[in-house]
């Protein structure tokens, strides 16, 4: 129902703007720019997936790096098909994490919530940095000031709220336990449902807070996760920047960083993945904060959403099927069991071929060459990471197949 409502809303909005005009703008995008857009759109998956791996490792979960990246990609798919974005998808993603890396549900849920909170905070902080840069470089704009005030307000509210909740977490656990116990007691009529005891509810809530506490014990790892979150948000901004450049709109990257965190407020919409509302809201921000017209802004919003959300959502659905079909134990890398030399050789080959791929891309001018050094770095990092990831997964599948053949012969 939510998907249907979102599609209807998106159709009405596109018809209001002008479907023919939007299609005409999208046809001006070259193949090279579209390829660059997709590559930059996938960079956050590798960065935030690595951050999730560090968070899970800090919580004593046994999981490989590439499996953590697949897990993060799958959580993106879950967020895209559940209402209210991450608020609706995180509980389900926590359940998936507890299955992929065998651990308590509360621990997996805490890992997902912690990483998403860090990424959102990184987005707002980058937006404030971008707003400060613009206010020192260009004429003072009321729209930019309002966007900066919104971002600052979000930081203050989230910061004060987070500190308050953490300082009084024991009291909140007590109140939440009583509330859930009263709610579950009224569900006695649900078939095959046994209300949990109050002590069990309290124990689960304490395990959730204990997992978050454990994440804060290693400050170096936490700082690294924050840096990965900032780099991922820069990649998201680069995706929107490339989409705008592909349509001929010259918008500073700093202004794009201001737009991104405000645009993410559309995630509270009840449609899956903010379908319909996210594109309309982003279009309104682009028209308000830049000099581009509504048609180009709508086309840029659609390009950005396709590269940053819908294309990764497709791979996230495949990752979810793979994780559900593959038991946790059999998914561990058997390449490493065969000896450290095999792992080092495979790593060297994959890294060498990924570097060669990057050189060929530059020599042949296969993709666009962005004049922004940040976008250029992120684009090149995406090419190298995707090439290395594909080769590494190929080595793992080959090693698993070889190991299975050896077991059958024995």
C-alpha positions as CSV (number, residue, x, y, z in Angstrom):
1,X,0.0,0.0,0.0
2,X,2.8,2.4,0.9
3,X,4.6,1.6,-2.4
4,X,1.4,2.2,-4.4
5,X,0.8,5.6,-2.6
6,X,4.4,6.6,-3.3
7,X,4.2,5.7,-7.0
8,X,0.9,7.6,-7.4
9,X,2.3,10.7,-5.6
10,X,5.5,10.6,-7.7
11,X,3.4,10.3,-10.9
12,X,1.3,13.3,-9.9
13,X,4.3,15.3,-9.1
14,X,6.1,14.5,-12.4
15,X,3.0,15.3,-14.3
16,X,2.7,18.6,-12.6
17,X,6.3,19.5,-13.4
18,X,6.1,18.2,-17.0
19,X,7.1,14.6,-18.0
20,X,8.2,15.5,-21.5
21,X,10.5,18.3,-20.2
22,X,12.0,16.0,-17.5
23,X,12.6,13.3,-20.1
24,X,14.2,15.8,-22.4
25,X,16.6,16.9,-19.7
26,X,17.5,13.3,-18.8
27,X,18.3,12.5,-22.4
28,X,21.1,15.1,-22.4
29,X,23.1,13.1,-19.9
30,X,26.0,11.3,-21.6
31,X,26.8,7.6,-21.0
32,X,30.1,8.6,-19.3
33,X,28.5,10.9,-16.9
34,X,25.8,8.3,-16.0
35,X,28.6,5.7,-15.4
36,X,30.5,8.1,-13.2
37,X,27.2,8.8,-11.3
38,X,26.6,5.1,-10.6
39,X,30.2,4.5,-9.5
40,X,30.2,7.5,-7.1
41,X,26.8,6.3,-5.8
42,X,28.3,3.0,-4.7
43,X,31.2,4.4,-2.8
44,X,29.2,5.0,0.4
45,X,28.4,1.2,0.5
46,X,32.0,0.3,0.8
47,X,32.8,3.1,3.3
48,X,29.8,2.6,5.6
49,X,30.0,-1.2,5.2
50,X,33.6,-1.0,6.5
51,X,32.3,1.2,9.4
52,X,29.7,-1.5,10.2
53,X,32.4,-4.1,10.2
54,X,34.5,-2.1,12.7
55,X,31.4,-1.6,14.9
56,X,30.5,-5.3,14.9
57,X,34.1,-6.3,15.6
58,X,34.1,-4.0,18.6
59,X,31.0,-5.8,19.8
60,X,32.8,-9.1,19.6
61,X,30.9,-10.3,16.5
62,X,32.8,-12.7,14.1
63,X,32.2,-11.4,10.6
64,X,34.4,-10.8,7.6
65,X,34.7,-7.4,5.9
66,X,33.0,-8.3,2.7
67,X,30.2,-9.9,4.5
68,X,29.7,-6.8,6.6
69,X,29.6,-4.7,3.4
70,X,26.9,-7.1,2.0
71,X,25.0,-6.8,5.3
72,X,25.1,-3.0,5.1
73,X,23.9,-3.1,1.5
74,X,21.0,-5.4,2.6
75,X,20.0,-3.0,5.4
76,X,19.8,-0.3,2.7
77,X,17.3,-2.5,0.9
78,X,15.3,-3.0,4.1
79,X,15.2,0.7,4.7
80,X,14.0,1.3,1.2
81,X,11.0,-1.1,1.4
82,X,9.8,-0.2,4.9
83,X,7.9,3.0,5.9
84,X,9.6,5.8,7.8
85,X,13.1,5.0,6.4
86,X,15.6,3.9,9.0
87,X,13.1,4.3,11.8
88,X,11.1,1.4,10.3
89,X,14.0,-0.6,8.9
90,X,16.5,-0.6,11.7
91,X,14.6,-3.1,13.9
92,X,14.5,-5.5,11.0
93,X,18.1,-4.8,10.1
94,X,19.1,-5.6,13.6
95,X,17.4,-9.0,13.3
96,X,19.3,-9.7,10.1
97,X,22.6,-8.6,11.7
98,X,22.0,-11.0,14.6
99,X,21.6,-13.8,12.1
100,X,24.5,-13.0,9.8
101,X,27.0,-12.5,12.6
102,X,25.6,-14.9,15.3
103,X,24.9,-12.7,18.4
104,X,22.1,-11.4,20.5
105,X,19.4,-9.4,18.7
106,X,20.0,-6.4,21.0
107,X,23.7,-6.3,20.1
108,X,22.9,-6.3,16.3
109,X,20.2,-3.7,16.7
110,X,22.6,-1.5,18.7
111,X,25.3,-1.8,16.0
112,X,22.9,-0.8,13.3
113,X,21.4,2.1,15.3
114,X,24.9,3.4,16.3
115,X,26.3,3.4,12.8
116,X,23.3,5.1,11.3
117,X,23.4,7.7,14.1
118,X,27.0,8.4,13.4
119,X,26.4,8.7,9.7
120,X,23.5,11.1,10.2
121,X,25.5,13.3,12.5
122,X,28.4,13.3,10.0
123,X,25.9,14.5,7.3
124,X,24.7,17.4,9.5
125,X,28.3,18.4,10.5
126,X,29.4,18.5,6.8
127,X,26.3,20.6,6.1
128,X,27.3,23.2,8.7
129,X,30.9,23.2,7.4
130,X,29.5,23.8,3.9
131,X,27.2,26.6,5.1
132,X,30.1,28.3,6.9
133,X,32.2,28.1,3.8
134,X,29.5,29.6,1.6
135,X,28.8,32.5,4.1
136,X,32.5,33.5,3.9
137,X,32.9,33.2,0.1
138,X,29.6,34.4,-1.4
139,X,27.0,37.1,-0.6
140,X,24.9,36.4,2.4
141,X,21.8,34.4,1.4
142,X,18.6,34.2,3.5
143,X,17.9,30.7,2.1
144,X,21.4,29.5,3.0
145,X,21.1,31.0,6.4
146,X,17.8,29.2,7.0
147,X,19.3,25.9,5.9
148,X,22.3,26.5,8.2
149,X,19.9,27.3,11.1
150,X,17.9,24.1,10.4
151,X,21.1,22.0,10.4
152,X,22.3,23.7,13.6
153,X,19.0,23.1,15.2
154,X,19.2,19.4,14.3
155,X,22.6,19.1,15.9
156,X,21.5,20.8,19.1
157,X,18.3,18.8,19.4
158,X,20.0,15.5,18.6
159,X,23.0,16.3,20.8
160,X,21.0,17.5,23.8
161,X,18.5,14.6,23.4
162,X,21.2,12.0,23.1
163,X,23.1,13.3,26.2
164,X,19.8,13.4,28.2
165,X,18.8,9.9,27.2
166,X,22.3,8.5,28.0
167,X,22.6,10.2,31.4
168,X,19.2,8.9,32.5
169,X,19.3,5.5,30.6
170,X,18.6,3.5,33.8
171,X,15.5,5.5,34.5
172,X,14.4,5.2,30.9
173,X,14.9,1.5,30.9
174,X,12.7,1.2,34.0
175,X,9.9,3.3,32.5
176,X,10.2,1.5,29.1
177,X,10.1,-1.9,30.9
178,X,6.8,-1.0,32.6
179,X,5.3,0.4,29.4
180,X,6.2,-2.7,27.3
181,X,5.0,-5.0,30.1
182,X,1.7,-3.3,30.2
183,X,1.4,-3.3,26.4
184,X,2.3,-7.0,26.1
185,X,-0.1,-7.9,28.8
186,X,-3.0,-6.6,26.7
187,X,-2.0,-8.8,23.8
188,X,-3.0,-12.0,25.5
189,X,-5.7,-12.6,22.8
190,X,-3.1,-12.8,20.0
191,X,-2.7,-16.5,18.9
192,X,0.5,-18.3,19.8
193,X,1.8,-15.2,21.6
194,X,3.2,-15.5,25.1
195,X,4.0,-12.1,26.8
196,X,7.6,-12.0,28.1
197,X,8.3,-11.5,31.7
198,X,9.2,-8.0,33.0
199,X,12.7,-9.3,34.0
200,X,13.3,-10.5,30.4
201,X,12.3,-7.2,29.0
202,X,14.6,-5.3,31.3
203,X,17.5,-7.7,30.5
204,X,17.1,-7.1,26.8
205,X,17.1,-3.3,27.2
206,X,20.2,-3.5,29.3
207,X,22.0,-5.6,26.7
208,X,21.2,-2.9,24.1
209,X,22.8,-0.1,26.2
210,X,25.7,-2.4,27.2
211,X,26.5,-2.9,23.5
212,X,26.6,0.9,22.9
213,X,28.8,1.3,25.9
214,X,31.2,-1.3,24.5
215,X,31.5,0.7,21.3
216,X,32.7,3.7,23.2
217,X,35.4,1.9,25.0
218,X,37.7,2.0,22.0
219,X,38.1,5.6,21.0
220,X,40.5,5.1,18.2
221,X,38.1,2.7,16.5
222,X,35.2,5.0,17.1
223,X,37.1,7.9,15.6
224,X,37.8,5.8,12.5
225,X,34.1,4.9,12.2
226,X,33.3,8.6,12.4
227,X,35.8,9.4,9.6
228,X,34.3,6.7,7.4
229,X,30.9,8.2,8.0
230,X,32.1,11.6,7.0
231,X,33.8,10.2,3.8
232,X,30.6,8.4,3.0
233,X,28.6,11.6,3.3
234,X,31.1,13.3,1.1
235,X,30.4,10.6,-1.5
236,X,26.7,11.2,-1.2
237,X,27.2,14.9,-1.8
238,X,29.5,14.0,-4.8
239,X,26.7,11.9,-6.3
240,X,24.3,14.8,-6.3
241,X,27.0,17.1,-7.6
242,X,27.7,14.8,-10.5
243,X,24.0,14.6,-11.2
244,X,23.7,18.4,-11.4
245,X,26.9,18.7,-13.5
246,X,25.5,16.0,-15.9
247,X,22.5,18.3,-16.5
248,X,24.7,21.4,-17.0
249,X,24.0,23.0,-13.6
250,X,27.1,24.5,-11.9
251,X,26.5,24.2,-8.2
252,X,29.3,24.4,-5.6
253,X,30.0,21.2,-3.7
254,X,29.7,23.2,-0.4
255,X,26.1,24.1,-1.3
256,X,25.4,20.5,-2.1
257,X,26.7,19.5,1.3
258,X,24.2,21.9,2.8
259,X,21.3,20.5,0.8
260,X,21.9,16.8,1.6
261,X,21.2,16.7,5.4
262,X,18.1,18.9,5.0
263,X,16.9,16.7,2.2
264,X,17.2,13.6,4.4
265,X,14.4,14.9,6.5
266,X,12.1,13.5,3.8
267,X,12.9,10.0,5.2
268,X,10.2,10.5,7.9
269,X,7.6,10.0,5.1
270,X,5.4,6.9,5.6
271,X,6.1,5.7,2.0
272,X,8.8,3.1,1.5
273,X,12.2,4.8,1.0
274,X,10.5,8.2,0.9
275,X,9.2,7.3,-2.6
276,X,7.7,10.4,-4.2
277,X,8.2,12.8,-1.2
278,X,12.0,12.6,-1.3
279,X,12.3,13.6,-4.9
280,X,9.8,16.5,-4.5
281,X,11.4,17.7,-1.3
282,X,14.9,17.6,-2.9
283,X,13.6,19.5,-5.9
284,X,12.2,22.2,-3.7
285,X,15.5,22.6,-2.0
286,X,17.4,22.8,-5.2
287,X,15.1,25.4,-6.6
288,X,15.2,27.5,-3.4
289,X,18.9,27.4,-2.8
290,X,20.2,27.5,-6.4
291,X,19.4,29.3,-9.6
292,X,18.3,26.2,-11.6
293,X,14.7,25.8,-12.8
294,X,12.2,23.2,-11.6
295,X,12.6,20.9,-14.6
296,X,16.4,20.6,-14.2
297,X,16.1,20.3,-10.5
298,X,13.5,17.5,-10.8
299,X,15.7,15.6,-13.3
300,X,18.8,16.0,-11.0
301,X,16.7,14.7,-8.1
302,X,15.7,11.7,-10.1
303,X,19.2,11.0,-11.2
304,X,20.6,11.4,-7.7
305,X,17.9,9.1,-6.2
306,X,18.5,6.5,-8.9
307,X,22.3,6.4,-8.3
308,X,22.3,6.8,-4.5
309,X,19.2,4.9,-3.5
310,X,17.4,2.8,-6.1
311,X,20.5,1.2,-7.8
312,X,22.1,0.2,-4.5
313,X,18.6,-1.0,-3.4
314,X,18.7,-3.6,-6.2
315,X,22.1,-4.9,-5.2
316,X,20.9,-4.7,-1.6
317,X,18.0,-7.0,-2.4
318,X,20.4,-9.5,-4.0
319,X,22.7,-9.2,-0.9
320,X,19.7,-9.9,1.3
321,X,18.9,-13.0,-0.6
322,X,22.5,-14.2,-0.5
323,X,22.7,-13.6,3.3
324,X,19.5,-15.4,4.0
325,X,20.4,-18.3,1.7
326,X,24.0,-18.7,3.1
327,X,24.5,-19.9,6.7
328,X,26.8,-17.8,8.7
329,X,29.4,-20.5,9.2
330,X,29.7,-21.5,5.5
331,X,30.0,-17.9,4.5
332,X,33.3,-17.4,6.2
333,X,36.3,-17.1,4.0
334,X,37.7,-20.5,3.2
335,X,40.4,-18.7,1.3
336,X,42.0,-17.8,4.6
337,X,41.8,-21.4,5.9
338,X,44.0,-22.6,3.1
339,X,47.0,-20.7,4.3
340,X,48.2,-17.1,4.7
341,X,50.2,-17.3,1.4
342,X,47.1,-17.9,-0.7
343,X,45.4,-15.0,0.9
344,X,48.3,-12.7,0.4
345,X,48.7,-13.7,-3.3
346,X,44.9,-13.2,-3.9
347,X,45.0,-9.9,-2.2
348,X,48.0,-8.7,-4.3
349,X,46.4,-9.9,-7.6
350,X,43.1,-8.2,-6.8
351,X,44.8,-5.0,-5.8
352,X,47.0,-5.0,-8.8
353,X,44.2,-5.5,-11.3
354,X,42.1,-2.9,-9.5
355,X,44.9,-0.4,-9.9
356,X,45.3,-1.3,-13.5
357,X,41.6,-0.8,-14.1
358,X,42.0,2.7,-12.6
359,X,44.9,3.5,-14.9
360,X,42.9,2.3,-18.0
361,X,39.9,4.5,-17.0
362,X,42.2,7.5,-16.9
363,X,44.1,6.8,-20.1
364,X,41.0,6.0,-22.1
365,X,38.9,8.7,-20.7
366,X,36.2,6.2,-20.0
367,X,34.6,8.4,-17.3
368,X,34.3,12.1,-16.8
369,X,37.2,13.9,-15.1
370,X,35.6,16.1,-12.4
371,X,37.3,19.4,-11.7
372,X,36.5,19.1,-8.0
373,X,39.4,17.3,-6.4
374,X,37.2,15.8,-3.7
375,X,34.7,14.3,-6.3
376,X,37.7,13.1,-8.4
377,X,39.2,11.3,-5.4
378,X,35.9,9.7,-4.5
379,X,35.3,8.6,-8.1
380,X,38.7,7.0,-8.3
381,X,38.3,5.4,-4.9
382,X,35.0,4.0,-6.1
383,X,36.5,2.5,-9.3
384,X,39.3,0.9,-7.3
385,X,37.1,-0.4,-4.5
386,X,34.5,-1.9,-6.9
387,X,37.2,-3.6,-9.0
388,X,38.9,-5.0,-6.0
389,X,35.7,-6.1,-4.5
390,X,34.5,-8.0,-7.6
391,X,37.9,-9.7,-8.0
392,X,38.1,-10.6,-4.3
393,X,34.6,-12.1,-4.3
394,X,35.6,-14.1,-7.3
395,X,38.6,-15.5,-5.5
396,X,36.5,-16.4,-2.6
397,X,33.9,-18.3,-4.7
398,X,36.7,-20.1,-6.5
399,X,38.4,-21.1,-3.2
400,X,35.1,-22.3,-1.8
401,X,34.4,-24.3,-5.0
402,X,37.9,-25.8,-4.8
403,X,37.4,-26.7,-1.2
404,X,34.1,-28.4,-1.9
405,X,35.6,-30.5,-4.6
406,X,38.4,-31.5,-2.3
407,X,35.9,-32.5,0.4
408,X,33.9,-34.6,-2.1
409,X,37.0,-36.4,-3.3
410,X,37.9,-37.3,0.3
